[in-house]
Amino acid sequence: MKILKGFLLISLFIISFLAGISTYKATLWYGWEQAVGSDLNAILFWSILAYGIVLVPLYLYVCAIVRTRQLNPYIKLALYPFACAALFILPTAFMMMFFGGGRLISAEAQLFYAFFASSGVVFGLGYGAIQGLSRRYRTV
């Protein structure tokens, strides 16, 4: 079960990252009617860096804290995505710090807020589903 759980978590990291990229593109299109264009490589580089260094450890830490609480499983399922999505400002601040002069209230920051908040929601829901499956098959 541990190998399957590890595979599911790695898949979840990839899926939540791709959900964030999709949200970034959609926000850029619907908010500013622009396509990503030649900035895609820079966006991928910085977002993968922020996602891997900042969010992956924080997602796991926050989800572990929620998992250890004695709460109703449905409340936990709601807390996982909420808690993960609430972390959106940290990787954005990480990225804006490296842009030099990047402000936390700017058009670029808003795009990354959407990216990381949606990634957090997807990761939290997926993590809750994995925990539910793990609990279900542990008792069988």
C-alpha positions as CSV (number, residue, x, y, z in Angstrom):
1,M,0.0,0.0,0.0
2,K,2.9,2.4,0.7
3,I,4.2,2.1,-2.9
4,L,0.7,2.8,-4.3
5,K,0.3,5.7,-1.9
6,G,3.7,7.1,-2.9
7,F,2.8,6.8,-6.6
8,L,-0.5,8.5,-6.0
9,L,1.2,11.4,-4.2
10,I,3.7,11.9,-7.0
11,S,0.9,11.8,-9.5
12,L,-1.0,14.3,-7.3
13,F,1.9,16.7,-7.3
14,I,2.0,16.6,-11.1
15,I,-1.7,17.0,-11.5
16,S,-2.0,19.9,-9.1
17,F,0.9,21.6,-10.8
18,L,-0.8,21.2,-14.2
19,A,-4.0,22.5,-12.7
20,G,-2.2,25.6,-11.6
21,I,-0.6,26.1,-15.0
22,S,-4.1,25.8,-16.6
23,T,-5.5,28.3,-14.2
24,Y,-2.7,30.7,-14.9
25,K,-3.4,30.5,-18.6
26,A,-7.1,30.9,-18.1
27,T,-6.7,33.8,-15.8
28,L,-4.4,35.5,-18.3
29,W,-6.8,34.9,-21.1
30,Y,-10.0,35.9,-19.4
31,G,-8.6,38.7,-17.3
32,W,-6.3,40.3,-19.8
33,E,-7.2,38.6,-23.1
34,Q,-3.6,37.6,-23.6
35,A,-1.9,34.3,-24.3
36,V,1.2,33.1,-22.5
37,G,3.4,33.3,-25.7
38,S,7.2,33.4,-25.3
39,D,7.0,33.8,-21.5
40,L,6.0,30.1,-21.0
41,N,9.6,28.9,-20.3
42,A,10.1,31.5,-17.7
43,I,6.7,30.9,-16.1
44,L,7.4,27.1,-16.0
45,F,10.9,27.6,-14.6
46,W,9.9,29.9,-11.8
47,S,6.7,28.1,-10.9
48,I,8.3,24.7,-10.8
49,L,11.0,26.2,-8.6
50,A,8.5,27.8,-6.2
51,Y,6.3,24.7,-6.3
52,G,9.1,22.3,-5.5
53,I,10.9,24.3,-2.9
54,V,8.1,26.1,-1.2
55,L,4.8,24.3,-1.8
56,V,5.5,20.6,-1.8
57,P,6.9,20.6,1.7
58,L,4.3,23.0,3.0
59,Y,1.4,21.0,1.4
60,L,2.7,17.8,3.0
61,Y,3.2,19.6,6.4
62,V,-0.2,21.2,6.4
63,C,-2.0,18.0,5.3
64,A,-0.2,16.1,8.0
65,I,-1.4,18.5,10.6
66,V,-5.0,18.3,9.4
67,R,-4.7,14.5,9.2
68,T,-3.6,14.2,12.9
69,R,-6.6,16.2,14.2
70,Q,-9.5,14.3,15.6
71,L,-12.1,15.7,13.2
72,N,-15.0,14.3,11.2
73,P,-13.6,12.9,7.9
74,Y,-15.9,15.3,5.9
75,I,-14.5,18.3,7.8
76,K,-11.0,17.1,7.1
77,L,-11.9,16.7,3.4
78,A,-12.9,20.3,3.4
79,L,-9.9,21.5,5.4
80,Y,-7.3,19.9,3.1
81,P,-8.0,22.1,0.1
82,F,-8.8,25.2,2.1
83,A,-5.5,24.9,4.1
84,C,-3.4,24.1,0.9
85,A,-5.0,27.0,-1.0
86,A,-4.4,29.4,1.8
87,L,-0.7,29.0,1.2
88,F,-0.8,30.7,-2.2
89,I,0.9,33.9,-1.0
90,L,4.2,32.2,0.1
91,P,5.4,30.8,-3.3
92,T,4.2,34.0,-5.0
93,A,6.3,36.1,-2.5
94,F,9.2,33.7,-3.2
95,M,8.9,34.4,-6.9
96,M,8.4,38.1,-6.6
97,M,11.5,38.4,-4.4
98,F,13.6,36.9,-7.2
99,F,12.1,39.1,-9.9
100,G,13.7,42.1,-8.2
101,G,11.2,44.8,-7.5
102,G,8.2,42.4,-7.9
103,R,5.3,43.6,-5.8
104,L,2.8,41.3,-4.1
105,I,0.0,43.5,-5.5
106,S,0.5,43.5,-9.2
107,A,-0.9,41.8,-12.3
108,E,1.8,39.2,-12.3
109,A,1.3,38.4,-8.7
110,Q,-2.5,38.0,-9.3
111,L,-1.8,35.4,-12.0
112,F,0.4,33.4,-9.6
113,Y,-2.1,33.8,-6.8
114,A,-4.6,32.1,-9.0
115,F,-2.0,29.5,-10.0
116,F,-1.1,28.5,-6.5
117,A,-4.6,28.7,-5.0
118,S,-6.0,26.4,-7.6
119,S,-3.1,24.1,-7.2
120,G,-3.7,24.0,-3.5
121,V,-7.4,23.1,-4.0
122,V,-6.6,20.3,-6.3
123,F,-3.8,19.0,-4.1
124,G,-6.0,19.2,-1.0
125,L,-8.9,17.3,-2.5
126,G,-6.6,14.7,-4.0
127,Y,-4.8,14.3,-0.7
128,G,-8.1,13.8,1.1
129,A,-9.1,11.2,-1.4
130,I,-5.8,9.3,-1.0
131,Q,-6.2,9.4,2.8
132,G,-9.8,8.1,2.4
133,L,-8.6,5.2,0.2
134,S,-5.8,4.4,2.5
135,R,-8.1,4.3,5.5
136,R,-10.6,2.2,3.7
137,Y,-8.2,-0.4,2.5
138,R,-6.3,-0.5,5.8
139,T,-9.4,-1.8,7.6
140,V,-10.3,-4.4,5.0
